[in-house]
Amino acid sequence: MKKKYHFIAIGGVGMSGLAKYLLQKGFEVSGSDINDSKYVQEVKKLGAKVYIGHNENNVPNDCIVVASTAIRDTNPEMQKAKALGLPIWHRSDLLAEISKDEQYFIGYSGTHGKTTTSGLCSYVMEKAGLKPSYVVGGMIPELNTNANATQDKFFIAELDESDGTIVKYSPNLVVVNNLEPDHLDFYTNGLESILETFETFLSNLRENGIVLANTDNEGVKRLVKHFSITPLAHNAKFVTYSIGGNTDYSARNIRYEEYYTTFDIIHNGQLMTNLKICLKGVHNVYNSLAVWASLNESGVDMELVNPHFATFCGMGRRFQKVGEFNGISIYDDYAHHPTEIKATLSSSKSFKNRNVIAVFQPHRYTRLQNLWNDFMKAFSDVDRIVVTDVYAASEEPIEGVNSKAFTDELKEKIDIPCEHLSGSISEVATKLFPTLKSGDIVIGLGAGTITNLGKELLALNKEKAGVDN
C-alpha cells in the first residue's frame, strides 16, 4: 500500500475510522473537513494534518485521495486531485485494500444492525484481551473509538451496502443480519436489486468462507434459497440463525427484564450458554446471537468473550441516553428506516408507567416518498409523536412529500397524538420544551440534525434554571 493518504471530509465517522487505522499502522495521513469535530480532534492526536475548509492547496502532490460518495466533482480538492492525476479512491476501496492484508476478516452486513453487531464484536473481543483490529461505523462508547489496528489475527468491519460498494470486499465470514428495501435512489428495483448485489458480494468470499444468515428475515431467506441451487464460490457455506427456529444457531427462553435480557443459545440442538445482555429489544437478541455465532464459527474461545456481552451498553446514537433533567430522560437513536424505528420504539416498552414521546426527523425526501406507507406503520408503543421537517441530505424537495402531509395522514391512521413541529432542531426543542413533564421519555429518531435535540433541550433547561434563580 502507498504510504501517504489525503481524506476529503476526514471528520465523518466512517472516514475518521479509516484514517485512525492508517495512522496506527504508520501511514502518513492528511485531510480536510468543513467543521472541526471530536472526530477531527481524534485523528489530529494520532498525527494527521487536518485543514478546516476545503481548498485545493490542502492536497499533497504525491498521495492517494480518499473520498466518500457525498463528495462531488465540484469540490476543489477533488478537482486538484484530478488535475494532478492522483489516484482517487472511494472509502470502500481503502477498506477493501486494508482487509486484503488481514489474516481473518469478519464482516457485518445487512439493512439494519451492522453498526451494532460490528461494534459489539469489536468490544467483546477487546475486553477479552484478543486484540482485534476493527473499523466500524459508529463510536463504541466504552472504548471511546471507532477503529483500532493491531498485528493480531482478527479484523472486524462494518460492510455498507447503501451504494453497492459491498461487492469489493472478500471476508472469511460475513453476517447478513437482514435485507429489506432501502436506499431506493440507488437500488431502483428495490429488494430485487439488493439481492442481486448480495449475490455478487457473496461470490467473492475467501476460500472456505462462511455466510451467517438470519433466516427469520424474508430477504435473507430468499438469498439462502437462491444459493441452495447456485453453490457459493470457494467452498463457502451457509450457517443459519434465528429465534426459536430449526436453524444451526437459535435463541430460546428469552427473558426481557427492565435492565437486561437473557436467552439460551442452542447450536445444533445443544445448549451452548445462557447469554446476558443489557441491550433492549428483540432486535438486539438477533444482534447478540449473530455476534456470538460468528465468533464461535471463527474459532474464538467463547469462555473468554461470554461475560463481556453483559457490559456492552450499545453504540453511539443507538438508543443512547444523552441527558436527564427534572425526571425527564432524553434518548438519541439513528433509526431512519421504518423497521429500525419499530425496533427502537418496541424497546421503549421496558419503561414502565412512563410517557414516551417519539420525535421523528424524516431523512431524505426520496426515502420518505419510497417508504411512505411503511413509515405509516412504524409508530407504536409510544404516547405522542412529533414529526420535524425533512432532513434533505442535499436532496431537492419532492412535491407533496413533506412532513406536514405525512403528519396529517398519520393522524388519520393511528390513535396516537401526532403533530408537526417545523423549523430547525433548536426551534423544535424550544416548542417541545414547555410541554414536557417529569416522567417523560423523549426519543429522537433520525440520521440528521435530530441528534442535537438532547443538547438543545438540556440548554433550555439550564437557561430556565438560571432565570428561576
C-alpha positions in Angstrom: 0.0 0.0 0.0 1.1 3.6 -0.7 2.3 5.4 2.4 0.5 8.8 2.0 -3.3 9.4 2.1 -5.4 12.5 2.0 -9.0 12.3 3.1 -11.7 14.8 1.8 -14.2 15.1 4.7 -12.0 13.3 7.2 -14.4 14.2 10.1 -17.1 11.6 9.2 -17.4 8.7 11.5 -16.5 6.2 8.7 -13.7 8.2 7.2 -12.1 9.0 10.5 -12.1 5.3 11.4 -10.2 4.5 8.3 -7.8 7.4 8.9 -7.2 6.1 12.5 -6.4 2.7 11.2 -3.8 4.0 8.8 -2.2 6.3 11.4 -1.8 3.4 13.8 -0.2 1.4 11.1 2.3 4.1 10.5 1.0 5.7 7.3 1.1 9.5 6.6 -2.4 11.0 6.7 -3.8 14.4 6.0 -7.3 15.6 5.4 -9.9 18.3 5.4 -13.4 18.9 6.7 -15.9 21.8 6.7 -16.1 21.8 10.5 -13.9 20.9 13.5 -15.3 18.0 15.5 -14.4 15.3 18.0 -13.5 13.0 15.1 -11.2 15.6 13.6 -9.5 16.1 17.0 -9.0 12.3 17.4 -7.2 11.9 14.1 -5.1 15.0 14.8 -4.0 13.5 18.1 -2.8 10.4 16.2 -0.7 12.6 13.9 -2.9 13.6 11.0 -2.6 17.0 9.4 -6.1 18.4 9.2 -7.4 21.5 7.5 -10.7 23.1 8.3 -12.3 24.0 5.0 -11.8 22.5 1.5 -9.0 24.1 -0.5 -7.0 22.8 -3.5 -3.8 23.7 -1.6 -4.6 21.1 1.0 -3.9 18.2 -1.3 -0.3 16.8 -1.4 1.2 16.2 -4.8 2.1 12.5 -4.1 -0.8 10.8 -2.3 -3.9 8.7 -2.7 -7.0 10.8 -2.3 -9.9 9.2 -0.3 -13.4 10.4 -0.7 -16.9 9.2 0.1 -19.9 9.2 -2.2 -21.0 12.5 -0.7 -18.0 14.4 -2.2 -18.9 16.0 -5.5 -16.7 16.5 -8.6 -17.0 20.3 -8.0 -15.1 20.0 -4.7 -11.9 22.0 -5.1 -9.7 19.2 -3.6 -11.3 16.7 -5.9 -10.6 18.9 -8.9 -7.0 19.4 -7.8 -6.5 15.6 -7.4 -7.8 15.1 -10.9 -5.6 17.8 -12.3 -2.5 16.2 -10.7 -3.6 12.8 -11.9 -3.6 11.4 -8.4 -5.4 8.1 -7.6 -8.9 8.8 -6.2 -10.3 6.1 -4.0 -13.8 5.7 -2.6 -13.6 4.9 1.1 -14.7 1.4 0.2 -11.6 1.0 -2.0 -9.4 1.8 1.0 -11.3 -0.6 3.3 -11.1 -3.4 0.7 -7.3 -2.8 0.3 -6.8 -2.8 4.1 -8.8 -6.0 4.6 -6.7 -7.9 2.0 -3.7 -7.8 4.3 -5.7 -9.0 7.4 -5.4 -12.7 8.3 -9.1 -13.4 9.3 -11.7 -10.9 8.2 -15.2 -10.9 9.8 -17.7 -8.6 8.1 -21.2 -7.5 9.3 -23.8 -6.6 6.7 -27.5 -6.0 6.2 -30.0 -3.3 6.0 -30.1 -2.9 9.8 -27.8 -3.8 12.8 -24.4 -3.8 11.1 -23.0 -1.0 13.3 -24.2 -2.6 16.5 -23.0 -6.1 15.5 -19.6 -4.9 14.3 -19.2 -2.7 17.4 -20.3 -5.4 19.8 -18.0 -8.0 18.2 -15.0 -5.5 18.5 -16.0 -4.7 22.1 -16.2 -8.2 23.4 -13.0 -9.3 21.7 -11.2 -6.2 23.0 -12.4 -6.8 26.5 -11.4 -10.4 26.3 -7.9 -9.4 25.5 -8.0 -10.8 22.0 -6.6 -7.5 20.4 -8.7 -7.3 17.3 -8.3 -4.8 14.5 -11.5 -3.1 13.5 -13.2 -0.3 11.6 -16.8 0.3 12.4 -19.4 2.9 11.5 -20.0 4.3 15.0 -18.3 5.1 18.2 -18.0 2.3 20.8 -18.7 4.3 23.9 -17.0 2.0 26.4 -13.8 2.0 24.2 -14.2 5.6 23.0 -13.2 4.8 19.4 -14.5 3.5 16.1 -11.2 1.9 14.9 -8.1 0.1 16.0 -5.1 -1.5 14.3 -3.1 -4.4 15.8 -0.9 -7.2 14.5 -3.2 -10.0 15.7 -5.3 -12.4 13.7 -8.8 -10.9 13.6 -10.1 -7.9 11.6 -13.7 -6.7 12.0 -15.6 -4.3 9.8 -19.0 -2.9 9.0 -19.8 -3.5 5.4 -22.1 -0.9 3.9 -24.4 -1.9 1.1 -26.0 1.6 0.5 -24.2 2.4 -2.7 -23.3 -1.1 -4.0 -19.7 -1.0 -3.0 -20.1 -4.0 -0.7 -19.1 -6.2 -3.7 -15.5 -5.0 -3.3 -15.0 -7.0 0.0 -13.8 -10.6 0.4 -14.3 -11.6 4.1 -13.7 -15.1 5.6 -17.0 -14.8 7.4 -19.9 -12.4 6.8 -23.0 -11.9 8.8 -26.1 -11.0 6.9 -28.5 -9.5 9.5 -31.4 -8.7 7.3 -32.2 -7.5 3.8 -35.1 -5.0 3.1 -35.9 -2.3 0.6 -33.8 0.8 1.4 -31.5 3.3 -0.4 -34.1 3.2 -3.2 -32.4 6.1 -5.0 -29.6 3.6 -5.8 -31.5 0.3 -5.7 -34.1 1.2 -8.2 -35.8 -2.2 -8.3 -35.9 -2.4 -4.5 -35.2 -5.7 -2.8 -34.5 -7.4 -6.2 -31.6 -5.0 -6.8 -30.3 -5.5 -3.3 -30.4 -9.3 -3.6 -28.5 -9.1 -6.9 -25.8 -7.1 -5.2 -25.5 -9.6 -2.4 -25.3 -12.5 -4.8 -22.3 -10.8 -6.4 -20.8 -9.9 -3.0 -21.1 -13.5 -1.6 -19.4 -14.9 -4.7 -16.3 -13.1 -3.6 -15.8 -14.7 -0.2 -12.4 -16.1 0.7 -11.6 -19.9 0.4 -13.9 -21.9 2.8 -15.8 -18.7 3.7 -18.9 -18.7 5.9 -22.2 -16.8 5.4 -24.0 -16.5 8.7 -27.6 -15.8 7.7 -30.7 -14.7 9.7 -33.4 -16.8 8.1 -36.1 -15.2 10.2 -35.8 -12.3 7.7 -37.6 -12.9 4.4 -35.0 -11.1 2.3 -32.2 -13.2 3.7 -34.3 -16.4 3.4 -34.6 -15.6 -0.4 -30.9 -15.2 -0.6 -30.3 -18.6 1.1 -32.8 -20.3 -1.2 -31.1 -18.9 -4.3 -27.7 -20.3 -3.2 -29.3 -23.6 -2.3 -29.4 -24.2 -6.1 -26.4 -21.9 -7.0 -23.4 -23.0 -5.0 -21.3 -20.4 -3.3 -17.7 -19.9 -4.6 -14.6 -21.2 -2.9 -16.3 -24.0 -0.9 -18.1 -21.4 1.2 -21.1 -22.5 3.2 -24.3 -21.0 4.8 -24.8 -21.2 8.5 -28.2 -20.1 9.7 -29.5 -18.4 12.9 -33.0 -17.5 14.2 -35.1 -17.0 17.3 -36.6 -20.4 18.2 -36.3 -21.9 14.8 -34.8 -25.1 13.4 -31.5 -23.4 12.4 -27.8 -24.0 13.2 -28.0 -21.4 15.9 -31.1 -20.3 17.8 -32.0 -18.1 20.7 -34.6 -19.6 23.1 -36.1 -19.0 26.5 -35.8 -15.2 26.1 -36.5 -13.1 29.3 -36.9 -9.4 29.0 -36.2 -7.6 32.2 -36.1 -3.8 32.9 -32.3 -3.6 32.9 -31.2 -6.7 31.0 -32.2 -9.6 28.7 -31.2 -13.2 28.9 -31.6 -16.1 26.5 -30.2 -19.6 25.8 -28.1 -20.2 22.7 -28.7 -23.5 21.1 -26.2 -24.8 18.5 -27.2 -27.9 16.5 -29.5 -29.0 19.3 -27.0 -28.4 22.1 -27.2 -25.8 24.8 -24.1 -23.7 24.5 -24.7 -20.9 27.0 -27.2 -18.6 28.7 -26.3 -15.2 27.5 -26.9 -11.9 29.4 -27.1 -8.6 27.6 -28.0 -5.1 28.8 -29.4 -4.1 25.3 -33.1 -3.6 24.9 -35.4 -5.1 22.3 -35.8 -8.3 20.3 -33.6 -6.8 17.5 -30.7 -6.9 20.0 -31.3 -10.6 20.7 -30.7 -11.1 17.0 -27.7 -8.8 17.0 -26.1 -10.6 20.0 -26.9 -14.0 18.7 -25.3 -13.1 15.4 -22.1 -11.9 17.1 -21.9 -14.9 19.4 -22.3 -17.4 16.5 -19.8 -15.5 14.3 -17.1 -15.7 16.9 -17.9 -19.4 17.6 -17.7 -20.2 13.9 -14.3 -18.3 13.8 -12.8 -20.5 16.4 -12.7 -17.9 19.3 -12.7 -19.3 22.9 -16.2 -18.3 23.9 -15.5 -18.6 27.6 -13.2 -15.6 27.2 -15.8 -13.4 25.5 -19.2 -14.5 27.1 -19.0 -12.3 30.2 -18.4 -9.1 28.2 -21.8 -9.3 26.3 -23.4 -8.1 29.6 -21.3 -5.0 29.8 -21.8 -3.6 26.3 -24.3 -0.8 26.5 -24.7 -0.1 22.8 -23.2 2.1 20.1 -23.3 5.9 19.9 -26.7 7.0 18.6 -28.2 3.6 19.1 -30.9 4.2 21.8 -28.2 6.2 23.6 -29.2 8.2 26.7 -27.9 11.7 26.2 -29.4 13.6 29.1 -31.8 13.9 32.0 -33.4 16.8 33.9 -36.4 17.2 36.2 -37.3 13.5 35.8 -37.3 13.8 32.0 -35.0 11.3 30.1 -33.7 12.0 26.6 -32.5 9.4 24.2 -30.9 9.7 20.7 -31.3 7.0 18.0 -30.0 6.8 14.5 -33.2 4.9 13.3 -34.3 6.4 10.0 -35.9 3.3 8.3 -39.4 2.0 9.3 -38.0 -1.3 10.5 -35.4 0.4 12.7 -38.0 2.8 14.1 -40.2 -0.1 15.0 -37.4 -1.9 16.7 -36.3 1.2 18.7 -39.8 2.0 19.8 -40.5 -1.6 20.8 -37.6 -1.2 23.3 -39.5 1.6 25.0 -42.0 -0.9 26.3 -39.5 -1.6 29.1 -40.2 1.8 30.6 -43.0 1.1 33.0 -45.5 3.9 33.6 -43.5 6.5 31.7 -44.9 8.8 29.0 -42.9 8.1 25.8 -42.5 10.9 23.1 -41.1 10.0 19.7 -39.5 12.9 17.8 -39.0 11.8 14.2 -36.9 13.6 11.6 -37.5 12.1 8.2 -34.2 11.6 6.4 -34.2 12.3 2.7 -37.2 13.1 0.6 -36.7 10.0 -1.6 -36.7 7.7 1.4 -39.9 9.3 2.8 -41.5 9.0 -0.6 -40.5 5.4 -1.3 -41.3 4.1 2.2 -44.2 6.4 2.9 -46.7 3.5 3.7 -44.1 1.6 5.7 -43.4 4.7 7.8 -47.2 5.0 8.5 -47.0 1.6 10.2 -43.7 2.2 12.1 -45.0 4.2 15.1 -46.4 2.3 18.1 -45.6 1.7 21.8 -45.4 5.5 22.3 -47.8 8.1 23.8 -47.0 11.0 21.5 -45.4 11.5 18.1 -43.7 14.7 16.9 -42.6 15.0 13.3 -39.9 17.6 12.4 -39.2 18.9 8.9 -37.4 16.6 6.5 -33.6 16.5 6.7 -32.8 16.8 3.0 -29.2 15.5 3.0 -28.5 17.6 -0.2 -31.7 16.4 -2.0 -34.1 18.7 -3.7 -37.7 18.7 -2.3 -40.3 16.5 -3.9 -43.8 18.0 -4.4 -46.3 16.6 -2.0 -43.6 14.8 0.0 -43.2 16.7 3.2 -43.6 16.4 7.0 -46.9 18.2 7.2 -48.6 16.0 4.7 -47.0 12.9 6.4 -48.3 14.0 9.8 -51.8 14.8 8.5 -52.1 11.3 7.1 -50.5 9.7 10.1 -53.1 11.3 12.4 -55.9 9.6 10.3 -54.3 6.2 10.6 -53.2 5.8 14.2 -54.8 6.5 17.5 -51.8 8.3 19.0 -51.5 12.2 19.3 -49.3 13.4 16.4 -48.1 16.9 15.5 -45.7 18.5 13.0 -43.2 21.0 14.6 -41.4 23.0 11.8 -38.1 24.8 11.9 -34.6 23.9 12.9 -34.0 21.4 15.7 -33.3 24.3 18.0 -36.7 25.7 17.2 -38.3 22.3 17.6 -36.7 22.0 21.0 -38.0 25.4 22.0 -41.5 24.4 21.1 -41.3 21.0 22.7 -39.6 22.0 26.0 -42.6 23.7 27.7 -44.8 20.6 27.1 -42.5 18.2 28.9 -43.2 17.0 32.4 -41.5 14.7 34.9 -41.6 11.1 33.9 -41.5 11.8 30.1 -39.1 9.8 27.9 -38.1 11.7 24.7 -36.6 9.6 21.9 -35.1 11.5 18.9 -35.2 9.4 15.7 -33.2 10.0 12.6 -29.9 10.2 10.8 -29.7 14.0 10.5 -29.6 17.0 12.9 -32.1 15.4 15.3 -29.0 14.2 17.2 -28.8 17.7 18.5 -32.2 17.6 20.2 -30.9 16.4 23.6 -28.3 19.1 23.7 -30.9 21.8 22.8 -33.3 20.6 25.5 -30.6 20.5 28.1 -29.5 24.0 27.2 -33.1 25.2 27.5 -33.4 23.6 31.0 -30.2 25.2 32.1 -31.4 28.6 30.8 -34.7 28.2 32.6 -32.9 27.2 35.8 -30.8 30.3 35.6 -33.9 32.6 35.1 -35.7 30.9 38.0 -32.7 31.5 40.3 
